């Protein structure tokens, strides 16, 4: 869940996976602010990149 909301973080990834934008997600879930969503995406990117093999 996003802190202070009842919105699961998975919803953000589901939106992005289907081609929706971050802006659309934020419109549909107004209790999540842009800073929380962006921080979540940055954390996920960091976790993925930390385990990625260089090309």
PDB file with SEQRES, HELIX, SHEET and CRYST1 records, atoms N, CA, C and O in Angstrom:
SEQRES   1 A   55  UNK UNK UNK UNK UNK UNK UNK UNK UNK UNK UNK UNK UNK          
SEQRES   2 A   55  UNK UNK UNK UNK UNK UNK UNK UNK UNK UNK UNK UNK UNK          
SEQRES   3 A   55  UNK UNK UNK UNK UNK UNK UNK UNK UNK UNK UNK UNK UNK          
SEQRES   4 A   55  UNK UNK UNK UNK UNK UNK UNK UNK UNK UNK UNK UNK UNK          
SEQRES   5 A   55  UNK UNK UNK                                                  
HELIX    1 AA1 UNK A    9  UNK A   17  1                                   9    
HELIX    2 AA2 UNK A   22  UNK A   28  1                                   7    
HELIX    3 AA3 UNK A   34  UNK A   50  1                                  17    
CRYST1    1.000    1.000    1.000  90.00  90.00  90.00 P 1           1          
ATOM      1  N   UNK A   1       0.845  -1.190   0.000  1.00  0.00           N  
ATOM      2  CA  UNK A   1       0.000   0.000   0.000  1.00  0.00           C  
ATOM      3  C   UNK A   1       0.889   1.252   0.000  1.00  0.00           C  
ATOM      4  O   UNK A   1       1.972   1.278   0.584  1.00  0.00           O  
ATOM      5  N   UNK A   2       0.395   2.258  -0.663  1.00  0.00           N  
ATOM      6  CA  UNK A   2       1.047   3.558  -0.539  1.00  0.00           C  
ATOM      7  C   UNK A   2       0.727   4.077   0.855  1.00  0.00           C  
ATOM      8  O   UNK A   2      -0.426   4.040   1.283  1.00  0.00           O  
ATOM      9  N   UNK A   3       1.732   4.556   1.559  1.00  0.00           N  
ATOM     10  CA  UNK A   3       1.544   5.039   2.928  1.00  0.00           C  
ATOM     11  C   UNK A   3       0.439   6.081   2.986  1.00  0.00           C  
ATOM     12  O   UNK A   3       0.392   7.009   2.178  1.00  0.00           O  
ATOM     13  N   UNK A   4      -0.453   5.909   3.962  1.00  0.00           N  
ATOM     14  CA  UNK A   4      -1.530   6.866   4.163  1.00  0.00           C  
ATOM     15  C   UNK A   4      -2.694   6.706   3.193  1.00  0.00           C  
ATOM     16  O   UNK A   4      -3.601   7.538   3.170  1.00  0.00           O  
ATOM     17  N   UNK A   5      -2.673   5.635   2.387  1.00  0.00           N  
ATOM     18  CA  UNK A   5      -3.761   5.398   1.438  1.00  0.00           C  
ATOM     19  C   UNK A   5      -4.202   3.946   1.546  1.00  0.00           C  
ATOM     20  O   UNK A   5      -3.613   3.156   2.284  1.00  0.00           O  
ATOM     21  N   UNK A   6      -5.232   3.612   0.810  1.00  0.00           N  
ATOM     22  CA  UNK A   6      -5.657   2.214   0.700  1.00  0.00           C  
ATOM     23  C   UNK A   6      -5.358   1.684  -0.702  1.00  0.00           C  
ATOM     24  O   UNK A   6      -5.965   0.711  -1.150  1.00  0.00           O  
ATOM     25  N   UNK A   7      -4.415   2.333  -1.388  1.00  0.00           N  
ATOM     26  CA  UNK A   7      -4.073   1.980  -2.760  1.00  0.00           C  
ATOM     27  C   UNK A   7      -2.841   1.067  -2.764  1.00  0.00           C  
ATOM     28  O   UNK A   7      -1.763   1.472  -2.330  1.00  0.00           O  
ATOM     29  N   UNK A   8      -3.006  -0.164  -3.254  1.00  0.00           N  
ATOM     30  CA  UNK A   8      -1.845  -1.054  -3.353  1.00  0.00           C  
ATOM     31  C   UNK A   8      -0.840  -0.542  -4.378  1.00  0.00           C  
ATOM     32  O   UNK A   8      -1.225  -0.029  -5.428  1.00  0.00           O  
ATOM     33  N   UNK A   9       0.431  -0.679  -4.075  1.00  0.00           N  
ATOM     34  CA  UNK A   9       1.490  -0.279  -5.004  1.00  0.00           C  
ATOM     35  C   UNK A   9       1.340  -1.043  -6.317  1.00  0.00           C  
ATOM     36  O   UNK A   9       1.644  -0.509  -7.383  1.00  0.00           O  
ATOM     37  N   UNK A  10       0.877  -2.274  -6.248  1.00  0.00           N  
ATOM     38  CA  UNK A  10       0.683  -3.094  -7.444  1.00  0.00           C  
ATOM     39  C   UNK A  10      -0.205  -2.390  -8.468  1.00  0.00           C  
ATOM     40  O   UNK A  10      -0.026  -2.576  -9.672  1.00  0.00           O  
ATOM     41  N   UNK A  11      -1.146  -1.597  -8.012  1.00  0.00           N  
ATOM     42  CA  UNK A  11      -2.016  -0.875  -8.948  1.00  0.00           C  
ATOM     43  C   UNK A  11      -1.207   0.027  -9.882  1.00  0.00           C  
ATOM     44  O   UNK A  11      -1.515   0.136 -11.068  1.00  0.00           O  
ATOM     45  N   UNK A  12      -0.185   0.664  -9.346  1.00  0.00           N  
ATOM     46  CA  UNK A  12       0.655   1.538 -10.175  1.00  0.00           C  
ATOM     47  C   UNK A  12       1.321   0.722 -11.276  1.00  0.00           C  
ATOM     48  O   UNK A  12       1.301   1.114 -12.442  1.00  0.00           O  
ATOM     49  N   UNK A  13       1.908  -0.409 -10.906  1.00  0.00           N  
ATOM     50  CA  UNK A  13       2.587  -1.233 -11.899  1.00  0.00           C  
ATOM     51  C   UNK A  13       1.601  -1.832 -12.897  1.00  0.00           C  
ATOM     52  O   UNK A  13       1.925  -1.976 -14.075  1.00  0.00           O  
ATOM     53  N   UNK A  14       0.408  -2.180 -12.439  1.00  0.00           N  
ATOM     54  CA  UNK A  14      -0.627  -2.681 -13.352  1.00  0.00           C  
ATOM     55  C   UNK A  14      -0.998  -1.620 -14.387  1.00  0.00           C  
ATOM     56  O   UNK A  14      -1.144  -1.928 -15.570  1.00  0.00           O  
ATOM     57  N   UNK A  15      -1.150  -0.382 -13.947  1.00  0.00           N  
ATOM     58  CA  UNK A  15      -1.471   0.715 -14.871  1.00  0.00           C  
ATOM     59  C   UNK A  15      -0.376   0.872 -15.917  1.00  0.00           C  
ATOM     60  O   UNK A  15      -0.650   0.945 -17.115  1.00  0.00           O  
ATOM     61  N   UNK A  16       0.851   0.921 -15.456  1.00  0.00           N  
ATOM     62  CA  UNK A  16       1.956   1.137 -16.379  1.00  0.00           C  
ATOM     63  C   UNK A  16       2.119  -0.038 -17.338  1.00  0.00           C  
ATOM     64  O   UNK A  16       2.461   0.153 -18.505  1.00  0.00           O  
ATOM     65  N   UNK A  17       1.878  -1.234 -16.853  1.00  0.00           N  
ATOM     66  CA  UNK A  17       1.999  -2.431 -17.688  1.00  0.00           C  
ATOM     67  C   UNK A  17       0.997  -2.429 -18.846  1.00  0.00           C  
ATOM     68  O   UNK A  17       1.290  -2.934 -19.930  1.00  0.00           O  
ATOM     69  N   UNK A  18      -0.177  -1.860 -18.609  1.00  0.00           N  
ATOM     70  CA  UNK A  18      -1.195  -1.825 -19.658  1.00  0.00           C  
ATOM     71  C   UNK A  18      -1.063  -0.607 -20.564  1.00  0.00           C  
ATOM     72  O   UNK A  18      -1.885  -0.417 -21.460  1.00  0.00           O  
ATOM     73  N   UNK A  19      -0.042   0.220 -20.348  1.00  0.00           N  
ATOM     74  CA  UNK A  19       0.188   1.361 -21.216  1.00  0.00           C  
ATOM     75  C   UNK A  19      -0.378   2.676 -20.710  1.00  0.00           C  
ATOM     76  O   UNK A  19      -0.247   3.706 -21.371  1.00  0.00           O  
ATOM     77  N   UNK A  20      -1.005   2.648 -19.548  1.00  0.00           N  
ATOM     78  CA  UNK A  20      -1.504   3.905 -18.967  1.00  0.00           C  
ATOM     79  C   UNK A  20      -0.317   4.739 -18.495  1.00  0.00           C  
ATOM     80  O   UNK A  20       0.778   4.221 -18.277  1.00  0.00           O  
ATOM     81  N   UNK A  21      -0.552   6.017 -18.345  1.00  0.00           N  
ATOM     82  CA  UNK A  21       0.502   6.926 -17.906  1.00  0.00           C  
ATOM     83  C   UNK A  21       0.452   7.124 -16.395  1.00  0.00           C  
ATOM     84  O   UNK A  21      -0.543   6.819 -15.737  1.00  0.00           O  
ATOM     85  N   UNK A  22       1.541   7.637 -15.875  1.00  0.00           N  
ATOM     86  CA  UNK A  22       1.582   7.998 -14.459  1.00  0.00           C  
ATOM     87  C   UNK A  22       0.520   9.055 -14.174  1.00  0.00           C  
ATOM     88  O   UNK A  22      -0.146   9.003 -13.141  1.00  0.00           O  
ATOM     89  N   UNK A  23       0.362   9.998 -15.072  1.00  0.00           N  
ATOM     90  CA  UNK A  23      -0.652  11.049 -14.871  1.00  0.00           C  
ATOM     91  C   UNK A  23      -2.054  10.463 -14.762  1.00  0.00           C  
ATOM     92  O   UNK A  23      -2.848  10.915 -13.938  1.00  0.00           O  
ATOM     93  N   UNK A  24      -2.367   9.465 -15.580  1.00  0.00           N  
ATOM     94  CA  UNK A  24      -3.695   8.837 -15.505  1.00  0.00           C  
ATOM     95  C   UNK A  24      -3.863   8.107 -14.180  1.00  0.00           C  
ATOM     96  O   UNK A  24      -4.927   8.172 -13.565  1.00  0.00           O  
ATOM     97  N   UNK A  25      -2.828   7.419 -13.739  1.00  0.00           N  
ATOM     98  CA  UNK A  25      -2.878   6.738 -12.450  1.00  0.00           C  
ATOM     99  C   UNK A  25      -3.169   7.741 -11.337  1.00  0.00           C  
ATOM    100  O   UNK A  25      -4.014   7.494 -10.478  1.00  0.00           O  
ATOM    101  N   UNK A  26      -2.476   8.858 -11.356  1.00  0.00           N  
ATOM    102  CA  UNK A  26      -2.656   9.877 -10.317  1.00  0.00           C  
ATOM    103  C   UNK A  26      -4.049  10.491 -10.364  1.00  0.00           C  
ATOM    104  O   UNK A  26      -4.608  10.834  -9.323  1.00  0.00           O  
ATOM    105  N   UNK A  27      -4.611  10.632 -11.554  1.00  0.00           N  
ATOM    106  CA  UNK A  27      -5.991  11.128 -11.667  1.00  0.00           C  
ATOM    107  C   UNK A  27      -6.990  10.122 -11.088  1.00  0.00           C  
ATOM    108  O   UNK A  27      -7.956  10.505 -10.428  1.00  0.00           O  
ATOM    109  N   UNK A  28      -6.747   8.845 -11.339  1.00  0.00           N  
ATOM    110  CA  UNK A  28      -7.662   7.813 -10.874  1.00  0.00           C  
ATOM    111  C   UNK A  28      -7.504   7.488  -9.395  1.00  0.00           C  
ATOM    112  O   UNK A  28      -8.430   6.973  -8.768  1.00  0.00           O  
ATOM    113  N   UNK A  29      -6.335   7.786  -8.835  1.00  0.00           N  
ATOM    114  CA  UNK A  29      -6.069   7.532  -7.421  1.00  0.00           C  
ATOM    115  C   UNK A  29      -5.541   8.818  -6.773  1.00  0.00           C  
ATOM    116  O   UNK A  29      -4.349   8.918  -6.481  1.00  0.00           O  
ATOM    117  N   UNK A  30      -6.411   9.789  -6.549  1.00  0.00           N  
ATOM    118  CA  UNK A  30      -5.971  11.095  -6.051  1.00  0.00           C  
ATOM    119  C   UNK A  30      -5.369  11.068  -4.646  1.00  0.00           C  
ATOM    120  O   UNK A  30      -4.738  12.042  -4.236  1.00  0.00           O  
ATOM    121  N   UNK A  31      -5.546   9.988  -3.909  1.00  0.00           N  
ATOM    122  CA  UNK A  31      -4.938   9.916  -2.576  1.00  0.00           C  
ATOM    123  C   UNK A  31      -3.439   9.640  -2.648  1.00  0.00           C  
ATOM    124  O   UNK A  31      -2.731   9.788  -1.652  1.00  0.00           O  
ATOM    125  N   UNK A  32      -2.952   9.237  -3.826  1.00  0.00           N  
ATOM    126  CA  UNK A  32      -1.515   9.009  -4.023  1.00  0.00           C  
ATOM    127  C   UNK A  32      -0.928  10.264  -4.656  1.00  0.00           C  
ATOM    128  O   UNK A  32      -1.392  10.703  -5.709  1.00  0.00           O  
ATOM    129  N   UNK A  33       0.076  10.836  -4.033  1.00  0.00           N  
ATOM    130  CA  UNK A  33       0.673  12.025  -4.641  1.00  0.00           C  
ATOM    131  C   UNK A  33       1.848  11.627  -5.540  1.00  0.00           C  
ATOM    132  O   UNK A  33       2.415  10.542  -5.416  1.00  0.00           O  
ATOM    133  N   UNK A  34       2.187  12.534  -6.438  1.00  0.00           N  
ATOM    134  CA  UNK A  34       3.224  12.282  -7.439  1.00  0.00           C  
ATOM    135  C   UNK A  34       4.553  11.896  -6.785  1.00  0.00           C  
ATOM    136  O   UNK A  34       5.254  11.021  -7.293  1.00  0.00           O  
ATOM    137  N   UNK A  35       4.906  12.527  -5.681  1.00  0.00           N  
ATOM    138  CA  UNK A  35       6.175  12.230  -5.029  1.00  0.00           C  
ATOM    139  C   UNK A  35       6.232  10.776  -4.557  1.00  0.00           C  
ATOM    140  O   UNK A  35       7.264  10.120  -4.698  1.00  0.00           O  
ATOM    141  N   UNK A  36       5.133  10.270  -3.999  1.00  0.00           N  
ATOM    142  CA  UNK A  36       5.101   8.866  -3.544  1.00  0.00           C  
ATOM    143  C   UNK A  36       5.200   7.917  -4.730  1.00  0.00           C  
ATOM    144  O   UNK A  36       5.930   6.927  -4.673  1.00  0.00           O  
ATOM    145  N   UNK A  37       4.483   8.204  -5.787  1.00  0.00           N  
ATOM    146  CA  UNK A  37       4.515   7.331  -6.958  1.00  0.00           C  
ATOM    147  C   UNK A  37       5.899   7.335  -7.601  1.00  0.00           C  
ATOM    148  O   UNK A  37       6.418   6.281  -7.969  1.00  0.00           O  
ATOM    149  N   UNK A  38       6.488   8.499  -7.734  1.00  0.00           N  
ATOM    150  CA  UNK A  38       7.817   8.611  -8.326  1.00  0.00           C  
ATOM    151  C   UNK A  38       8.858   7.904  -7.464  1.00  0.00           C  
ATOM    152  O   UNK A  38       9.729   7.211  -7.990  1.00  0.00           O  
ATOM    153  N   UNK A  39       8.778   8.069  -6.163  1.00  0.00           N  
ATOM    154  CA  UNK A  39       9.718   7.399  -5.262  1.00  0.00           C  
ATOM    155  C   UNK A  39       9.591   5.881  -5.383  1.00  0.00           C  
ATOM    156  O   UNK A  39      10.593   5.168  -5.332  1.00  0.00           O  
ATOM    157  N   UNK A  40       8.389   5.398  -5.539  1.00  0.00           N  
ATOM    158  CA  UNK A  40       8.165   3.964  -5.705  1.00  0.00           C  
ATOM    159  C   UNK A  40       8.812   3.460  -6.985  1.00  0.00           C  
ATOM    160  O   UNK A  40       9.473   2.422  -6.986  1.00  0.00           O  
ATOM    161  N   UNK A  41       8.622   4.195  -8.074  1.00  0.00           N  
ATOM    162  CA  UNK A  41       9.227   3.797  -9.343  1.00  0.00           C  
ATOM    163  C   UNK A  41      10.752   3.846  -9.282  1.00  0.00           C  
ATOM    164  O   UNK A  41      11.422   2.974  -9.835  1.00  0.00           O  
ATOM    165  N   UNK A  42      11.300   4.850  -8.619  1.00  0.00           N  
ATOM    166  CA  UNK A  42      12.754   4.955  -8.487  1.00  0.00           C  
ATOM    167  C   UNK A  42      13.308   3.815  -7.641  1.00  0.00           C  
ATOM    168  O   UNK A  42      14.379   3.285  -7.935  1.00  0.00           O  
ATOM    169  N   UNK A  43      12.586   3.439  -6.597  1.00  0.00           N  
ATOM    170  CA  UNK A  43      13.015   2.328  -5.752  1.00  0.00           C  
ATOM    171  C   UNK A  43      13.009   1.018  -6.552  1.00  0.00           C  
ATOM    172  O   UNK A  43      13.935   0.214  -6.443  1.00  0.00           O  
ATOM    173  N   UNK A  44      11.980   0.817  -7.339  1.00  0.00           N  
ATOM    174  CA  UNK A  44      11.898  -0.388  -8.169  1.00  0.00           C  
ATOM    175  C   UNK A  44      13.022  -0.415  -9.194  1.00  0.00           C  
ATOM    176  O   UNK A  44      13.635  -1.456  -9.430  1.00  0.00           O  
ATOM    177  N   UNK A  45      13.285   0.729  -9.798  1.00  0.00           N  
ATOM    178  CA  UNK A  45      14.363   0.814 -10.780  1.00  0.00           C  
ATOM    179  C   UNK A  45      15.702   0.478 -10.121  1.00  0.00           C  
ATOM    180  O   UNK A  45      16.509  -0.261 -10.684  1.00  0.00           O  
ATOM    181  N   UNK A  46      15.928   1.018  -8.945  1.00  0.00           N  
ATOM    182  CA  UNK A  46      17.173   0.743  -8.225  1.00  0.00           C  
ATOM    183  C   UNK A  46      17.319  -0.735  -7.907  1.00  0.00           C  
ATOM    184  O   UNK A  46      18.406  -1.296  -8.042  1.00  0.00           O  
ATOM    185  N   UNK A  47      16.232  -1.367  -7.487  1.00  0.00           N  
ATOM    186  CA  UNK A  47      16.290  -2.793  -7.161  1.00  0.00           C  
ATOM    187  C   UNK A  47      16.568  -3.621  -8.411  1.00  0.00           C  
ATOM    188  O   UNK A  47      17.328  -4.589  -8.354  1.00  0.00           O  
ATOM    189  N   UNK A  48      15.970  -3.257  -9.523  1.00  0.00           N  
ATOM    190  CA  UNK A  48      16.192  -4.006 -10.761  1.00  0.00           C  
ATOM    191  C   UNK A  48      17.595  -3.789 -11.303  1.00  0.00           C  
ATOM    192  O   UNK A  48      18.251  -4.734 -11.743  1.00  0.00           O  
ATOM    193  N   UNK A  49      18.047  -2.561 -11.271  1.00  0.00           N  
ATOM    194  CA  UNK A  49      19.361  -2.252 -11.827  1.00  0.00           C  
ATOM    195  C   UNK A  49      20.497  -2.825 -10.976  1.00  0.00           C  
ATOM    196  O   UNK A  49      21.564  -3.149 -11.497  1.00  0.00           O  
ATOM    197  N   UNK A  50      20.268  -2.946  -9.687  1.00  0.00           N  
ATOM    198  CA  UNK A  50      21.294  -3.496  -8.803  1.00  0.00           C  
ATOM    199  C   UNK A  50      21.596  -4.954  -9.141  1.00  0.00           C  
ATOM    200  O   UNK A  50      22.703  -5.436  -8.904  1.00  0.00           O  
ATOM    201  N   UNK A  51      20.605  -5.650  -9.695  1.00  0.00           N  
ATOM    202  CA  UNK A  51      20.767  -7.069 -10.016  1.00  0.00           C  
ATOM    203  C   UNK A  51      20.955  -7.325 -11.511  1.00  0.00           C  
ATOM    204  O   UNK A  51      21.058  -8.475 -11.938  1.00  0.00           O  
ATOM    205  N   UNK A  52      20.998  -6.271 -12.291  1.00  0.00           N  
ATOM    206  CA  UNK A  52      21.120  -6.433 -13.738  1.00  0.00           C  
ATOM    207  C   UNK A  52      22.580  -6.679 -14.126  1.00  0.00           C  
ATOM    208  O   UNK A  52      23.507  -6.163 -13.501  1.00  0.00           O  
ATOM    209  N   UNK A  53      22.749  -7.473 -15.165  1.00  0.00           N  
ATOM    210  CA  UNK A  53      24.089  -7.714 -15.700  1.00  0.00           C  
ATOM    211  C   UNK A  53      24.365  -6.671 -16.767  1.00  0.00           C  
ATOM    212  O   UNK A  53      23.490  -6.362 -17.575  1.00  0.00           O  
ATOM    213  N   UNK A  54      25.575  -6.127 -16.777  1.00  0.00           N  
ATOM    214  CA  UNK A  54      25.899  -5.133 -17.822  1.00  0.00           C  
ATOM    215  C   UNK A  54      25.823  -5.762 -19.211  1.00  0.00           C  
ATOM    216  O   UNK A  54      26.121  -6.943 -19.394  1.00  0.00           O  
ATOM    217  N   UNK A  55      25.426  -4.963 -20.164  1.00  0.00           N  
ATOM    218  CA  UNK A  55      25.297  -5.467 -21.545  1.00  0.00           C  
ATOM    219  C   UNK A  55      26.628  -5.578 -22.203  1.00  0.00           C  
ATOM    220  O   UNK A  55      26.712  -5.983 -23.362  1.00  0.00           O  
TER     221      UNK A  55                                                      
END                                                                             
